[in-house]
Amino acid sequence: MAKKTIDKKIKNILLRYREIIENSGIPVERMVLFGSYARGQQRKDSDIDICVVSSKLGKDEMTEMGKLNFLHWKLDNRIEAHPVSSKDYKSIATPFISEIKKYGIEI
């Protein structure tokens, strides 16, 4: 996991988003910022890529992604949530998960 820092405003948005997710009934094991914001290469039009890891996720990725992305709509529409089950995050070494573990910033 990267040891970088992120903008305080973005961090506060993501902490609020985590609270919204948990209040919807999805316990969040971890949230990891990745992509351009984690690399410090974001532009004005960049989305905020966030990996949401939970034991309640991993059954229907498209439905879960839709729900997670609906939850952020009024908070900040730049957020793009990517659901990952706790089991997959711990045990599967896909390029996607490997990238998040190597370069992501845990929130």
GROMACS elastic network, one bead per residue, 0.5 to 0.9 nm:
[ bonds ]
;  ai    aj funct       b0    kb
    1     4     6  0.89933   500
    1    32     6  0.89602   500
    1   100     6  0.74878   500
    1   103     6  0.57017   500
    1   104     6  0.55637   500
    1   105     6  0.62512   500
    1   106     6  0.73647   500
    2     5     6  0.88467   500
    2    38     6  0.82820   500
    2   101     6  0.78149   500
    2   102     6  0.62601   500
    2   104     6  0.55179   500
    2   105     6  0.55032   500
    2   106     6  0.81280   500
    3   103     6  0.86267   500
    3   104     6  0.85135   500
    3   105     6  0.67535   500
    3   106     6  0.87407   500
    4    38     6  0.75071   500
    4    39     6  0.83879   500
    4    40     6  0.89567   500
    4   104     6  0.86416   500
    4   105     6  0.66190   500
    5     8     6  0.86764   500
    5    38     6  0.82179   500
    5   105     6  0.76236   500
    6     9     6  0.84658   500
    6    10     6  0.69660   500
    6    11     6  0.64973   500
    6    37     6  0.75838   500
    6    38     6  0.72014   500
    6    40     6  0.79788   500
    6   105     6  0.81493   500
    7    10     6  0.53716   500
    7    11     6  0.62348   500
    7    12     6  0.87089   500
    7    37     6  0.89691   500
    8    11     6  0.50138   500
    8    12     6  0.61056   500
    8    13     6  0.86177   500
    9    12     6  0.51921   500
    9    13     6  0.62925   500
    9    14     6  0.87468   500
   10    13     6  0.50550   500
   10    14     6  0.62271   500
   10    15     6  0.86245   500
   10    48     6  0.86497   500
   11    14     6  0.51169   500
   11    15     6  0.61257   500
   11    16     6  0.86101   500
   11   107     6  0.71235   500
   12    15     6  0.50472   500
   12    16     6  0.61763   500
   12    17     6  0.85119   500
   13    16     6  0.51953   500
   13    17     6  0.61490   500
   13    18     6  0.87137   500
   13    75     6  0.74138   500
   13    76     6  0.75217   500
   14    18     6  0.61044   500
   14    19     6  0.85954   500
   14    31     6  0.85791   500
   14    33     6  0.87800   500
   14    50     6  0.85537   500
   14    79     6  0.85945   500
   14   107     6  0.72902   500
   15    18     6  0.50789   500
   15    19     6  0.64029   500
   15    20     6  0.87931   500
   15   107     6  0.71264   500
   16    19     6  0.50698   500
   16    20     6  0.63376   500
   16    21     6  0.87743   500
   16    75     6  0.82374   500
   17    21     6  0.62260   500
   17    22     6  0.86340   500
   17    71     6  0.78692   500
   17    72     6  0.64120   500
   17    75     6  0.73514   500
   17    76     6  0.88156   500
   18    21     6  0.51096   500
   18    22     6  0.61961   500
   18    23     6  0.85578   500
   18    28     6  0.71450   500
   18    31     6  0.76368   500
   18    52     6  0.86670   500
   18   107     6  0.88917   500
   19    22     6  0.51472   500
   19    23     6  0.60619   500
   19    24     6  0.86319   500
   19    28     6  0.89035   500
   20    23     6  0.50783   500
   20    24     6  0.63061   500
   20    71     6  0.69873   500
   20    72     6  0.79012   500
   21    24     6  0.51542   500
   21    25     6  0.69199   500
   21    26     6  0.58354   500
   21    27     6  0.74669   500
   21    28     6  0.74490   500
   21    68     6  0.72061   500
   21    71     6  0.69517   500
   21    72     6  0.85853   500
   22    25     6  0.53586   500
   22    27     6  0.51264   500
   22    28     6  0.63453   500
   23    26     6  0.72126   500
   23    27     6  0.83685   500
   24    27     6  0.86533   500
   24    71     6  0.84005   500
   25    56     6  0.89000   500
   26    54     6  0.70626   500
   26    55     6  0.83448   500
   26    56     6  0.62252   500
   26    57     6  0.80359   500
   27    53     6  0.86892   500
   27    54     6  0.60211   500
   27    55     6  0.73986   500
   27    56     6  0.71330   500
   28    31     6  0.70617   500
   28    52     6  0.67760   500
   28    53     6  0.59874   500
   28    54     6  0.50018   500
   28    55     6  0.79607   500
   28    56     6  0.86395   500
   29    52     6  0.78439   500
   29    53     6  0.55105   500
   29    54     6  0.51399   500
   29    55     6  0.74999   500
   29    86     6  0.72616   500
   30    51     6  0.80908   500
   30    52     6  0.62720   500
   30    53     6  0.52135   500
   30    54     6  0.71585   500
   30    86     6  0.87402   500
   30   106     6  0.70982   500
   30   107     6  0.73070   500
   31    50     6  0.65827   500
   31    51     6  0.55497   500
   31    53     6  0.61658   500
   31    54     6  0.89932   500
   31   105     6  0.84179   500
   31   106     6  0.58153   500
   31   107     6  0.54554   500
   32    49     6  0.84441   500
   32    50     6  0.55417   500
   32    51     6  0.50452   500
   32    52     6  0.67672   500
   32    53     6  0.82642   500
   32   100     6  0.71282   500
   32   101     6  0.83263   500
   32   104     6  0.57198   500
   32   105     6  0.53291   500
   32   107     6  0.57612   500
   33    37     6  0.72242   500
   33    38     6  0.58741   500
   33    48     6  0.74456   500
   33    49     6  0.59277   500
   33    51     6  0.64117   500
   33   100     6  0.78417   500
   33   103     6  0.88240   500
   33   104     6  0.53692   500
   33   105     6  0.50409   500
   33   106     6  0.62025   500
   33   107     6  0.69001   500
   34    37     6  0.64934   500
   34    39     6  0.74133   500
   34    48     6  0.78350   500
   34    49     6  0.55237   500
   34    50     6  0.60189   500
   34    51     6  0.73691   500
   34    99     6  0.81586   500
   34   100     6  0.59569   500
   34   101     6  0.89920   500
   34   103     6  0.67086   500
   34   105     6  0.65421   500
   34   106     6  0.88618   500
   35    38     6  0.55007   500
   35    39     6  0.63271   500
   35    40     6  0.86920   500
   35    41     6  0.83929   500
   35    42     6  0.83313   500
   35    47     6  0.86784   500
   35    48     6  0.75694   500
   35    49     6  0.59006   500
   35    50     6  0.83011   500
   35   100     6  0.83236   500
   35   103     6  0.82221   500
   35   104     6  0.76023   500
   36    39     6  0.50258   500
   36    40     6  0.59273   500
   36    43     6  0.80401   500
   36    46     6  0.72781   500
   36    47     6  0.81001   500
   36    48     6  0.77219   500
   36    49     6  0.79076   500
   37    40     6  0.50105   500
   37    41     6  0.60772   500
   37    42     6  0.51020   500
   37    43     6  0.86514   500
   37    46     6  0.80158   500
   37    47     6  0.82107   500
   37    48     6  0.64419   500
   37    49     6  0.75934   500
   38    41     6  0.77294   500
   38    42     6  0.83484   500
   38    48     6  0.89104   500
   38    49     6  0.86160   500
   38   103     6  0.70679   500
   38   104     6  0.59379   500
   38   105     6  0.61528   500
   39    42     6  0.76809   500
   39   103     6  0.74577   500
   39   104     6  0.82099   500
   42    45     6  0.79106   500
   42    46     6  0.55954   500
   42    47     6  0.81028   500
   42    48     6  0.86247   500
   43    46     6  0.51346   500
   43    47     6  0.86875   500
   44    47     6  0.88023   500
   45    78     6  0.81527   500
   46    49     6  0.89471   500
   46    78     6  0.71682   500
   47    77     6  0.82279   500
   47    79     6  0.57682   500
   47    80     6  0.63578   500
   48    77     6  0.88829   500
   48    78     6  0.55218   500
   48    80     6  0.57577   500
   48    81     6  0.81424   500
   49    78     6  0.83632   500
   49    79     6  0.61002   500
   49    81     6  0.60947   500
   49    82     6  0.74788   500
   50    79     6  0.71100   500
   50    80     6  0.61851   500
   50    82     6  0.61219   500
   50    83     6  0.86449   500
   50   104     6  0.89268   500
   51    80     6  0.85914   500
   51    81     6  0.59101   500
   51    83     6  0.60221   500
   51    84     6  0.68848   500
   51   100     6  0.77515   500
   51   104     6  0.89207   500
   52    57     6  0.85890   500
   52    68     6  0.86643   500
   52    81     6  0.66432   500
   52    82     6  0.59796   500
   52    84     6  0.60380   500
   52    85     6  0.82648   500
   53    56     6  0.85907   500
   53    57     6  0.72108   500
   53    58     6  0.89903   500
   53    82     6  0.85664   500
   53    83     6  0.62073   500
   53    85     6  0.55027   500
   53    86     6  0.55300   500
   53    88     6  0.89024   500
   53    89     6  0.70838   500
   54    57     6  0.53720   500
   54    58     6  0.81407   500
   54    83     6  0.77875   500
   54    84     6  0.66661   500
   54    85     6  0.51957   500
   54    86     6  0.51114   500
   54    87     6  0.86077   500
   55    58     6  0.76722   500
   55    84     6  0.85071   500
   55    85     6  0.53947   500
   55    87     6  0.72360   500
   56    59     6  0.80034   500
   56    85     6  0.68506   500
   56    86     6  0.81827   500
   57    60     6  0.76049   500
   57    61     6  0.76673   500
   57    64     6  0.69445   500
   57    83     6  0.62965   500
   57    84     6  0.59988   500
   57    86     6  0.75990   500
   58    61     6  0.60576   500
   58    64     6  0.79603   500
   58    83     6  0.69579   500
   58    84     6  0.56734   500
   58    86     6  0.81110   500
   58    87     6  0.85297   500
   58    88     6  0.78429   500
   59    63     6  0.88803   500
   59    64     6  0.81060   500
   59    85     6  0.80817   500
   60    63     6  0.55858   500
   60    64     6  0.60571   500
   60    65     6  0.84991   500
   61    64     6  0.50959   500
   61    65     6  0.58700   500
   61    66     6  0.84414   500
   61    82     6  0.83552   500
   61    83     6  0.65927   500
   61    84     6  0.79988   500
   62    65     6  0.50860   500
   62    66     6  0.61173   500
   62    67     6  0.86581   500
   62    83     6  0.88860   500
   63    66     6  0.50605   500
   63    67     6  0.62426   500
   63    68     6  0.86729   500
   64    67     6  0.50785   500
   64    68     6  0.60978   500
   64    69     6  0.84500   500
   64    82     6  0.84544   500
   64    83     6  0.65058   500
   65    68     6  0.51524   500
   65    69     6  0.59871   500
   65    70     6  0.84171   500
   65    80     6  0.85886   500
   65    81     6  0.64039   500
   65    82     6  0.60246   500
   65    83     6  0.59972   500
   66    69     6  0.52022   500
   66    70     6  0.60171   500
   66    71     6  0.86684   500
   66    81     6  0.87190   500
   67    70     6  0.50525   500
   67    71     6  0.62841   500
   68    71     6  0.52449   500
   68    72     6  0.69025   500
   68    80     6  0.83988   500
   68    81     6  0.60741   500
   68    82     6  0.79398   500
   68    83     6  0.77579   500
   69    72     6  0.55511   500
   69    73     6  0.66684   500
   69    77     6  0.83260   500
   69    79     6  0.72794   500
   69    80     6  0.63241   500
   69    81     6  0.58871   500
   69    82     6  0.86390   500
   70    73     6  0.54212   500
   70    74     6  0.85336   500
   71    74     6  0.76092   500
   71    75     6  0.80984   500
   72    75     6  0.51211   500
   72    76     6  0.59258   500
   72    77     6  0.64566   500
   72    78     6  0.86908   500
   72    79     6  0.67955   500
   72    80     6  0.86354   500
   72    81     6  0.87687   500
   73    76     6  0.58226   500
   73    77     6  0.50292   500
   73    78     6  0.84986   500
   73    79     6  0.81661   500
   74    77     6  0.69407   500
   75    79     6  0.88064   500
   76    79     6  0.61461   500
   77    80     6  0.79468   500
   84    87     6  0.83248   500
   84    88     6  0.65598   500
   84    89     6  0.63913   500
   84    97     6  0.87501   500
   85    88     6  0.52433   500
   85    89     6  0.61941   500
   85    90     6  0.86810   500
   86    89     6  0.51699   500
   86    90     6  0.62604   500
   86    91     6  0.86408   500
   87    90     6  0.53071   500
   87    91     6  0.60649   500
   87    92     6  0.78543   500
   88    91     6  0.52161   500
   88    92     6  0.50105   500
   88    93     6  0.82628   500
   88    97     6  0.85146   500
   89    92     6  0.61096   500
   89    93     6  0.80155   500
   89    97     6  0.66212   500
   89   101     6  0.88598   500
   90    93     6  0.84198   500
   92    97     6  0.74143   500
   92    98     6  0.85841   500
   93    96     6  0.79981   500
   93    97     6  0.61229   500
   93    98     6  0.57615   500
   94    97     6  0.53423   500
   94    98     6  0.59781   500
   94    99     6  0.84640   500
   95    98     6  0.50371   500
   95    99     6  0.59846   500
   95   100     6  0.86178   500
   96    99     6  0.53017   500
   96   100     6  0.64311   500
   96   101     6  0.88421   500
   97   100     6  0.50765   500
   97   101     6  0.61752   500
   97   102     6  0.85547   500
   98   101     6  0.51671   500
   98   102     6  0.60690   500
   98   103     6  0.85030   500
   99   102     6  0.51654   500
   99   103     6  0.58483   500
   99   104     6  0.72568   500
  100   103     6  0.54851   500
  100   105     6  0.81109   500
  101   104     6  0.57203   500
  101   105     6  0.83842   500
  102   105     6  0.89613   500
